[in-house]
Amino acid sequence: MDKELSFTATILACGQPINCLGEMSEGPVILDTPNIIPAHALEGAQTLGVLDGSDEDWAHAEEMGLITFRKATVPESMLLYFRHSAEGYRLYVRRGACLGYGVFKNANGLIEALPMGSLDPTAWRIIDAQSNELLDLSQLDQDQLDILLVSSDGQPVELHTLYPVGGFLACHESALPCSLTLQIENRQVDWLGRD
């Protein structure tokens, strides 16, 4: 672990902070597989994503059966700890209902915040969306940057649509890379630090 390159930050997609879908909604969160056609249903409460849309969008989505959940009070932004390692950055939740969880890519392509077990969270490469170069925190002057995330096995992260009320993060071979906004809160954060 390299403390000099580790930091805490929030991630925004389409201008909205990502969080666990279950923390932003009421009712069961059922998602379609992003990487298998025909799709099958998956439990998605721990999946990272964003919820947005007007009251009319939500009413339409419920009426048409496009979603299985309702909008709830917006929680505090999820703060992530980006722990630098030779394999890339491993992400851990430092603020929010999933405090202490790691961020994992599952076999179905969902990106989820899950309790820590015997496995380390997925390692991610952070790419500057404008230069297409790996993030070098030591050369970054600003605290906000548009990025692309790629898993250590080379699969891009996309914002899979939850029409018309938002989307969820997915990572698989055929994902369409999406630009996310990284908002750094603290730099040079120690693994055991409270920042």
Disulfide bonds with the S-S distance in Angstrom:
none
